[in-house]
Amino acid sequence: MFRRTFIRSAIAATAVFALAACGGGEDPLSGGGDNDAGGSAPDKVDSLTVGSANFAESQVLAEIYAQALEAKGIKVNRKLNIGARELYMAAIQDKSVDLLPEYTGATLVYFKKDATENEAEAVYKALPGVLPAGLEVLNKSEAADEDAIVVTQETAQKYSLKSIGDLKAVSKDMVAGGGPEFKTRTAGLAGMKEKYGVEFKEFKTLDAGGPLSLKALKDGTIQVTQFFTTQSAIKDNNLVVLEDPEHIHLPNNIVPLIRTDHKSPDVETTLNAVQAKLTTDGLTDLVKRAEGGSESAAAVAKDWLSKNPLS
């Protein structure tokens, strides 16, 4: 999912090569393949650091994880709003953070760009085979936040647009816009070109599913952008989500990504309890509140936990 700031591929490559220093676990959903470097999960941890991406949903989820763990007596340090996936993945690999809220499909493609799985369970089960040693995912939630290519209702009607492929005939006269990563990722313009043959005459760098992109879409500065399915802006502004039959957008269930050396039984049990309570509708409501600006991520998370007791 996608609200993520562009980082040069060289930095991402450096982060990936740094994985060799990370340890692996023995859990069936742990990463590392045959690489046994690193220790096993501990019996107990006294503290850990939770990080997040640079958008409201990730920050709310990180706060829910953090506050749930604090309620169990675990000291939690926070490094929220780290940035795009390339940055926060580097942080968990270099041990700057120990835990992140992540998305199944986005994580799979990050570590295996040619992944072919496109069903939710298959995507989740593929993760252990691509995660570097020392990283694991816990239970996936039913809650999901998918990438979405959107246009206004007027644009959809004008050009009879129903799917991303329908853009091919008209995209050379269109301007796309969004976060800088939208231009380069498989879930964005790169995938649209590869899978659908869609190319735009221009790209404007704005924000990822944010107010700048929404304003530009509504005033006609751009005709196509990317939002995320838990954002109320899609429904509130009557935007049209274009169908994606070629699956450039994989299922994106919420999943905790954790370092094996911080996956104690109490941490795992607590986070899996959170996962079991999350729903897509509930997440959509949390995002709307957090993006509204009147409530902090911490306040939204606290309220959610009060209404969804874990034990």
Secondary structure, DSSP 4 states (H G I P E B T S, - for coil): --------HHHHHHHHHGGGGS----STTB--TT---S----S--SEEEEE--SSHHHHHHHHHHHHHHHTTT-EEEEE----SHHHHHHHHHTTS-SEEEEEHHHHHHHH-TT----SHHHHHHHGGGTSPTTEEE-PPPS-B--EEEEE-HHHHHHHT--BGGGGGGTGGG-EEEE-GGGGTSTTTHHHHHHHH----SEEEE--SSSHHHHHHHHHTS-SBEEEETT-THHHHTT-EEPB-TT-SS---BEEEEEEGGG--HHHHHHHHHHHHH--HHHHHHHHHHHHTSSS-HHHHHHHHHHHS---
